[in-house]
């Protein structure tokens, strides 16, 4: 999911990304992955996160 978000943002010429940042239980994050955590670790665009 996070890589698709970055691809689309770059394709649209975005200068930064605005995202909601919500934590989930460890089981949910293990099954579905942590998009917020992955974006923080891998994004080359600035991120504005809101909870």
N, C-alpha and C positions, 0 to 999 in steps of 0.2 A: 504494500500500500504506500509506504513512504517514498519508494523510488518512483512510483507513478505520479505522486504529488509533485515531486521535484521535476520530473520530466515535463509535466503539464505547465508548471510555473515557468520553467525556462522557455518552453514553447510559446507562452503568452507574453514573454518579455518582462516578467515580474522582477521587481527590484528587491522584494522581500515577501515573506509569507506571514499571514495572520492566522493563528490557530487557537482552538480551545485546547486546554491541557488538563486532562482528567486522568486520575489514576484508577486502576481497577484491581481486583483481587489478583494475587499471584497466579492462581489457576487460569483465570481469563487471559492474563497477559502471556502466559506460557502457550496457551492454545492459539490465540489470535495475534500475539505479538504486541509490543508496546510502540505504537506509531509515534507518540510524543518523544519517547526515549530514542527511537531510531532517528527521528528528524534532528534532535539535538546532537546526536553523535555524527550524523552524516551530511547535514545540509551545508551547502556552500553559499546559501542565501541567508541574510539576516532573518531571524524569527521573532515575531511578537506573539507571546503566549499569554492567554487570559484564562482564568479559572472561573 
